[in-house]
Amino acid sequence: MSEYNRKLADKFFNNQCSSKEAEKVLEWLDSSEGQDYLSEKMDDDLDSFDENSDADENDAEHLPNINKLDPGRHFSGILSTIEQLERSVQRKRDMFAPLLKIAAALLVVAAASVFVYTSGIFEYQEEQVSETVLTTTADQQREVTLVDGTIIHLNQHSAVTISEKYMQEKREVFLEGEAYFEVAHRADLPFIIRTAYSEVEVLGTSFNVKSNPEAGQIEVAVLEGSVSFRDSRESEATQVILQKGEYGFLDIASRQITTEDFGVENYLAWKNREFVFNELSLGRVCIQLNRFYDVTCEFEDETIENRRLTANFPNDDLENTLSVIAFTLYLEYESDGSKVSWLNAQ
């Protein structure tokens, strides 16, 4: 059985397995026997890479000193990082052709340098290496875990660039689009998110950042802890501190930051897939509708604007959202896609 598993694992590392066979291999690699095999394979492959006469000095400098691997200790972490590194590994596949294709996803430091394990599976190097870019398509969301335990949830059509100096004096990333961050606490290493026009420094843990320069705005919503939020074109004296349950909106043109302290959880509607309104006036609901759908609201009278909405419903398109609100508040509406008129029900 052992020889069969080893042959199947060899097949797996050569990308020749079916999905069912791959599942069997992964289960076996989680056993003590499989972990021994994995360690042997990694050591052998690295030895063959070092001895490869075709590998030039420029390629070699991308590899750090690698400590003796302990697959039993790090197996779960290895599996969780395969998907994260796959994109970067693909770009450098030619450089590391001697490596096993799947093992490359674990070992290639051109990508893995950012995802260095603090437990010691890789020893961090001072040399500069390529930055890492993680992206999503228009119909994809993605979750990645960085070396320090920080989790980034990327919304659709977004990208986060991990600095080549991540974990050196500070932890810095650059965001295009939208992402939710759960930042691991490290008092000695500030966590900074840069966008085209703003800088967010983490003082707490969980928050959402949306960078949308095309629409002229940057948004930050804090779910836990606190963050410092400022226009990167201005001095630090203009920064605001956003606490748990607060939202900041930077108007790029005016360079003004507006803050709110209501319905902050709705700025995660893309992630949680639902809107949550708790005793929120329709006027304030409309402020958030403007953020989500770029629509303005007008009211037949003031009493309509002050009606309070309590409702949970799926994050859906504008028409369905307006229908739910109208039904809940016993209202009617007219909409042309850019403006909504709220009317008393007849």
C-alpha positions as CSV (number, residue, x, y, z in Angstrom):
1,M,0.0,0.0,0.0
2,S,2.9,2.3,0.8
3,E,4.4,1.8,-2.6
4,Y,1.1,2.5,-4.3
5,N,0.6,5.7,-2.3
6,R,4.1,6.9,-3.3
7,K,3.5,6.2,-7.0
8,L,0.2,8.0,-6.8
9,A,1.8,10.9,-5.0
10,D,4.5,11.0,-7.8
11,K,1.7,11.2,-10.3
12,F,0.0,14.0,-8.3
13,F,3.2,16.1,-8.3
14,N,3.4,15.7,-12.0
15,N,-0.2,17.0,-12.4
16,Q,-1.4,13.7,-13.8
17,C,-4.0,12.8,-11.1
18,S,-7.7,12.8,-11.4
19,S,-9.6,14.9,-8.8
20,K,-10.5,11.7,-6.8
21,E,-6.9,10.5,-6.9
22,A,-5.7,14.0,-5.8
23,E,-8.0,13.8,-2.7
24,K,-6.5,10.4,-1.8
25,V,-3.0,11.8,-2.1
26,L,-3.8,14.8,0.1
27,E,-5.3,12.5,2.8
28,W,-2.2,10.3,2.7
29,L,0.2,13.3,2.9
30,D,-1.5,14.1,6.2
31,S,-0.4,10.8,7.6
32,S,3.0,10.3,9.3
33,E,4.1,8.1,6.3
34,G,2.9,10.8,3.8
35,Q,4.7,13.5,5.8
36,D,8.0,11.6,5.6
37,Y,7.5,11.2,1.8
38,L,6.7,14.9,1.4
39,S,9.8,15.9,3.4
40,E,12.0,13.6,1.3
41,K,10.5,14.9,-2.0
42,M,11.1,18.5,-1.0
43,D,14.7,17.9,0.1
44,D,15.5,15.9,-3.1
45,D,13.9,18.5,-5.3
46,L,15.7,21.4,-3.8
47,D,19.0,19.4,-4.1
48,S,18.4,18.8,-7.7
49,F,17.6,22.5,-8.3
50,D,20.8,23.6,-6.6
51,E,22.8,21.1,-8.7
52,N,21.1,22.2,-12.0
53,S,23.8,23.7,-14.2
54,D,21.2,25.6,-16.2
55,A,20.1,27.7,-13.2
56,D,22.0,31.0,-13.4
57,E,23.0,33.2,-10.5
58,N,20.0,35.5,-11.0
59,D,17.6,32.7,-10.4
60,A,19.5,31.5,-7.4
61,E,19.3,34.8,-5.6
62,H,15.5,34.3,-5.4
63,L,15.9,31.3,-3.1
64,P,16.4,31.9,0.7
65,N,18.1,29.7,3.1
66,I,15.5,27.0,3.8
67,N,15.5,25.2,7.2
68,K,14.7,21.6,7.6
69,L,11.0,21.2,6.8
70,D,8.6,19.7,9.3
71,P,5.6,18.6,7.2
72,G,3.8,17.2,10.2
73,R,3.9,20.5,11.9
74,H,3.1,22.7,8.9
75,F,0.9,20.5,6.7
76,S,-2.4,22.4,7.2
77,G,-0.6,25.7,6.6
78,I,1.0,24.3,3.4
79,L,-2.4,23.3,2.0
80,S,-3.9,26.7,2.8
81,T,-1.2,28.6,1.0
82,I,-1.2,26.5,-2.2
83,E,-4.1,28.5,-3.7
84,Q,-2.6,31.9,-2.6
85,L,0.8,31.2,-4.2
86,E,-0.5,29.5,-7.4
87,R,-0.9,32.7,-9.3
88,S,2.6,34.0,-8.5
89,V,4.2,30.6,-9.1
90,Q,2.6,30.4,-12.6
91,R,4.4,33.6,-13.6
92,K,7.7,32.1,-12.6
93,R,7.2,28.6,-13.7
94,D,9.9,28.7,-16.3
95,M,12.5,29.8,-13.8
96,F,11.7,26.9,-11.5
97,A,11.1,24.2,-14.0
98,P,13.3,21.7,-12.1
99,L,11.1,21.9,-9.1
100,L,8.1,19.6,-8.7
101,K,5.1,21.6,-10.1
102,I,3.0,21.4,-7.0
103,A,5.9,21.6,-4.6
104,A,6.8,24.8,-6.3
105,A,3.7,26.4,-4.9
106,L,5.1,25.7,-1.5
107,L,8.7,26.5,-2.0
108,V,9.2,29.1,-4.7
109,V,10.2,32.1,-2.7
110,A,9.6,34.6,-5.4
111,A,6.0,34.2,-4.3
112,A,6.5,32.6,-0.9
113,S,8.8,35.3,0.4
114,V,5.7,37.2,1.4
115,F,4.0,34.3,3.0
116,V,7.0,33.3,5.2
117,Y,6.0,31.2,8.1
118,T,6.8,32.8,11.4
119,S,7.1,29.3,12.8
120,G,10.4,28.9,10.9
121,I,9.4,26.8,7.9
122,F,11.2,29.6,5.9
123,E,13.8,32.0,7.2
124,Y,13.0,35.5,6.1
125,Q,15.7,37.2,4.0
126,E,16.8,40.8,3.9
127,E,17.2,40.9,0.1
128,Q,14.5,42.6,-1.9
129,V,12.3,40.2,-3.9
130,S,9.4,40.8,-6.2
131,E,6.2,42.1,-4.7
132,T,3.2,39.8,-4.8
133,V,-0.1,40.8,-6.5
134,L,-3.3,39.0,-5.7
135,T,-6.3,39.7,-7.9
136,T,-9.9,38.8,-8.4
137,T,-12.0,38.8,-11.6
138,A,-15.4,40.4,-12.1
139,D,-17.2,37.4,-10.8
140,Q,-14.8,36.1,-8.2
141,Q,-14.1,36.8,-4.5
142,R,-11.0,35.5,-2.7
143,E,-9.7,35.0,0.8
144,V,-5.9,35.0,1.5
145,T,-4.0,34.6,4.7
146,L,-0.7,36.4,5.1
147,V,2.4,35.1,7.0
148,D,1.4,37.0,10.2
149,G,-2.1,35.6,10.3
150,T,-3.8,38.6,8.7
151,I,-6.8,37.6,6.6
152,I,-7.8,39.6,3.5
153,H,-11.1,39.0,1.8
154,L,-11.0,40.5,-1.7
155,N,-14.2,41.6,-3.4
156,Q,-14.8,41.2,-7.1
157,H,-12.5,42.9,-9.6
158,S,-10.0,43.9,-6.9
159,A,-6.3,43.6,-6.4
160,V,-4.0,43.8,-3.3
161,T,-0.2,44.2,-3.7
162,I,1.9,42.9,-0.9
163,S,5.1,44.9,-0.4
164,E,8.4,43.2,-1.0
165,K,9.4,44.6,2.5
166,Y,6.3,43.1,4.2
167,M,7.3,42.2,7.8
168,Q,10.3,44.5,7.7
169,E,9.6,47.4,10.2
170,K,6.0,47.5,9.0
171,R,3.4,45.6,7.1
172,E,2.3,47.5,4.0
173,V,-0.1,46.6,1.2
174,F,-1.6,48.5,-1.7
175,L,-5.3,48.1,-2.5
176,E,-7.2,48.6,-5.8
177,G,-10.9,47.9,-5.4
178,E,-12.5,46.6,-2.2
179,A,-11.3,44.3,0.6
180,Y,-12.2,43.3,4.2
181,F,-9.2,43.0,6.5
182,E,-8.8,41.0,9.7
183,V,-5.5,42.2,10.9
184,A,-3.4,40.1,13.2
185,H,-2.1,42.3,16.1
186,R,1.6,43.1,16.0
187,A,2.4,46.2,18.1
188,D,5.9,46.3,16.7
189,L,4.8,46.1,13.0
190,P,2.2,48.7,11.9
191,F,-0.2,47.5,9.2
192,I,-0.8,50.1,6.5
193,I,-3.1,50.0,3.5
194,R,-2.4,52.4,0.7
195,T,-4.8,53.3,-2.1
196,A,-4.4,55.7,-5.0
197,Y,-5.3,58.7,-2.7
198,S,-5.5,57.5,0.9
199,E,-3.6,55.8,3.7
200,V,-5.2,53.6,6.4
201,E,-3.1,52.6,9.4
202,V,-4.5,49.9,11.5
203,L,-5.0,50.5,15.2
204,G,-7.5,47.7,15.6
205,T,-8.6,44.5,13.8
206,S,-11.5,44.3,11.4
207,F,-12.5,46.8,8.7
208,N,-13.5,47.3,5.1
209,V,-11.7,49.5,2.6
210,K,-13.1,50.4,-0.8
211,S,-11.0,52.4,-3.3
212,N,-12.9,53.7,-6.2
213,P,-11.0,56.6,-7.8
214,E,-13.2,56.4,-10.9
215,A,-16.1,57.4,-8.8
216,G,-14.0,59.9,-6.9
217,Q,-14.2,58.2,-3.5
218,I,-12.4,56.1,-0.9
219,E,-14.4,54.3,1.8
220,V,-13.5,52.8,5.2
221,A,-15.9,50.9,7.5
222,V,-14.7,49.7,10.9
223,L,-16.3,46.6,12.4
224,E,-13.8,46.0,15.2
225,G,-11.1,48.1,16.8
226,S,-10.0,51.4,15.1
227,V,-8.1,52.8,12.2
228,S,-6.4,56.0,11.2
229,F,-7.7,57.3,7.8
230,R,-6.3,60.2,5.9
231,D,-5.9,61.6,2.4
232,S,-2.3,60.7,1.4
233,R,-1.9,64.0,-0.4
234,E,-2.5,65.9,2.8
235,S,-0.5,66.2,6.1
236,E,-1.1,63.7,8.9
237,A,-2.8,66.5,10.8
238,T,-5.9,66.0,8.6
239,Q,-6.4,62.3,9.6
240,V,-9.5,61.0,11.3
241,I,-9.6,58.1,13.8
242,L,-12.5,55.7,13.0
243,Q,-13.7,53.6,15.9
244,K,-15.8,50.4,15.9
245,G,-19.1,51.0,14.1
246,E,-17.9,54.1,12.2
247,Y,-17.5,54.8,8.5
248,G,-15.3,57.3,6.7
249,F,-15.9,58.6,3.2
250,L,-13.1,60.5,1.4
251,D,-14.2,62.7,-1.5
252,I,-11.1,62.7,-3.7
253,A,-11.9,66.0,-5.5
254,S,-12.7,68.1,-2.3
255,R,-10.2,66.2,-0.1
256,Q,-12.7,66.1,2.6
257,I,-13.5,63.1,4.8
258,T,-17.0,62.6,6.0
259,T,-17.8,60.2,8.9
260,E,-20.9,58.3,9.8
261,D,-21.8,56.2,12.8
262,F,-24.8,54.2,11.5
263,G,-25.4,51.0,9.5
264,V,-21.7,50.3,9.2
265,E,-22.3,46.6,8.7
266,N,-24.0,47.3,5.4
267,Y,-20.6,48.3,3.9
268,L,-19.8,44.5,4.1
269,A,-23.0,43.6,2.1
270,W,-20.7,42.3,-0.7
271,K,-19.1,39.9,1.7
272,N,-22.1,39.0,4.0
273,R,-24.5,39.1,1.1
274,E,-27.2,40.9,2.9
275,F,-28.3,44.4,4.1
276,V,-29.1,45.0,7.7
277,F,-31.1,48.0,8.7
278,N,-32.0,48.5,12.4
279,E,-34.3,51.4,13.2
280,L,-32.6,53.5,10.5
281,S,-34.4,56.5,9.0
282,L,-35.1,56.3,5.3
283,G,-33.0,59.4,4.9
284,R,-30.0,57.6,6.2
285,V,-30.9,54.5,4.3
286,C,-30.8,56.6,1.2
287,I,-27.3,57.8,2.0
288,Q,-26.2,54.2,1.9
289,L,-28.1,53.5,-1.3
290,N,-26.2,56.3,-2.9
291,R,-22.9,54.6,-1.9
292,F,-24.0,51.2,-3.2
293,Y,-26.0,52.1,-6.3
294,D,-25.0,55.7,-7.1
295,V,-28.6,56.9,-6.8
296,T,-30.1,60.0,-5.2
297,C,-33.4,60.1,-3.2
298,E,-36.2,62.6,-3.0
299,F,-39.2,62.5,-0.7
300,E,-42.8,63.5,-1.2
301,D,-42.8,64.9,2.4
302,E,-40.6,65.0,5.5
303,T,-42.5,62.2,7.3
304,I,-41.4,59.8,4.6
305,E,-37.7,60.7,5.1
306,N,-38.1,60.1,8.8
307,R,-39.7,56.7,8.6
308,R,-37.5,54.1,10.3
309,L,-36.6,50.9,8.6
310,T,-35.8,47.6,10.4
311,A,-35.1,44.8,7.9
312,N,-32.6,42.2,6.8
313,F,-32.7,41.1,3.2
314,P,-30.2,39.8,0.6
315,N,-27.7,42.1,-1.1
316,D,-29.4,42.3,-4.5
317,D,-29.9,44.6,-7.4
318,L,-31.3,48.1,-7.0
319,E,-34.9,47.2,-8.1
320,N,-35.3,44.4,-5.6
321,T,-33.8,46.5,-2.8
322,L,-36.2,49.4,-3.5
323,S,-39.1,46.9,-3.6
324,V,-38.3,45.5,-0.2
325,I,-37.9,48.9,1.4
326,A,-41.2,50.1,-0.2
327,F,-43.1,47.0,1.0
328,T,-41.7,47.3,4.5
329,L,-42.4,51.0,5.0
330,Y,-45.8,50.9,3.1
331,L,-44.5,53.3,0.4
332,E,-44.4,53.6,-3.4
333,Y,-41.5,54.7,-5.4
334,E,-40.5,55.8,-8.9
335,S,-37.0,55.3,-10.2
336,D,-35.0,55.9,-13.4
337,G,-31.9,54.2,-12.2
338,S,-30.2,57.3,-11.0
339,K,-32.9,59.0,-8.9
340,V,-35.5,57.5,-6.6
341,S,-38.7,59.3,-5.6
342,W,-40.4,58.0,-2.4
343,L,-44.2,58.5,-2.3
344,N,-47.0,57.8,0.1
345,A,-48.9,54.6,-0.8
346,Q,-52.2,55.4,-2.5
